[in-house]
Amino acid sequence: MKTLSARYHQAHKEAKWAIGLALAYFLWWYCSAYAFAPSNVHETLPQLYWGFPLWFLLACIIGPVIFTLLCGLMVKYVYRDMSLDFDKDTPDE
C-alpha cells in the first residue's frame, strides 16, 4: 500500500464490507424478531427454547454471536494493516 489511491481503494472496500455486515445484522434481527414472534400473545404462551421464546433466542442471543464471529472473520480476511504515513516523493497512481 504505497500509493494513496491504493489506500483509498482498500478503505472503501473495508467500509463497504462493514456497512454490508451491519445491514445484514439488522435484517437478521428484524426478520427473526418479527417473523418468529407469536401472532396472538394473549391466547397462548410461546414455546420456549432454553427458557426463551424463539424470536428472542434468534434475535438477541444467537444473532449477536454469529455476527461477532462474522465480524472477526471480516477483520482477519478483508481488513489490511496499513501505515497512515506516505512519502511525498512517490507519485499517486
N, C-alpha and C positions, 0 to 999 in steps of 0.2 A: 504494500500500500504506500507507494512512494508519491503518487500524484494526488492532488486534491480532488480531481474528478473521480478517481477510483474510491476514495474515501466517501465521497458523497453518494456514489452508487451503492456502496456497502451499507451506508447509513439508511438510505431509502429502502433497501432490501430488508434490513432489520426492522425498520418501522412498519413496513407492510406486514411482516410476519407477526409482530406484536399486536397490531390492530386486528388482524385476522383471527388471532387466538383469543383476543378479548371479545370479539363479536361471536365467535364460536361458543365461548363460555356463556355469554348472555343468552344465546339461542338454546343451549343445553339447559340452563337454569329455567328459562321461560317455558320451554316445552315440557320439561319434567315437572315443574311446579303446577302448571295448569292442565296438562294432558292427563296426569295421573291423580289429580285431586278428585275426590268423590263429588258426584253431581248434587246429591242431596244429603247434606251432613246431618240434618236433624232427625232423619228416619233411622239410619243405620250407622253403626260405628265402623270406621275404616279398618281394613285388615292391617295388622301390624307386622312388621319385619324387624326383629331385634328391638322391639318396643317403639318403633317409629312407623308412621304411615309411609307408604311407598313414595309419595311425591316428596316428602321431606328427606327421606333417605337418599333419593337420587339427586335432588336439587341442592341440598345443604351438606351432605356428608360424602357421597361418592363423587359428585361433580368436582368439588374443590381438590380432592385427592388426584383424580385423573388429570385435571388441568394444571395442577402443580407439577406433576410428572411430565406433562407435555411442555410446560414452560422450561423445565430443566433440560429436556432434550433439545428444545429450540436454542437455548443458550449454548449448549455444548456443540451443536452441529451447524447452526446458522450464524450465530454471532462470531465476530472475529476480534481479537485483541489488536488494537492499532494505536500508534502513537498520535498524539494531538499536535506534535511539532512537525513542521515541514521546512524543507530547505527552500530558500527563495531563489537559489541558483538553478534548480530543476524546473523546466517549464511544465505547465499543466497540459495534459493531453485531452 
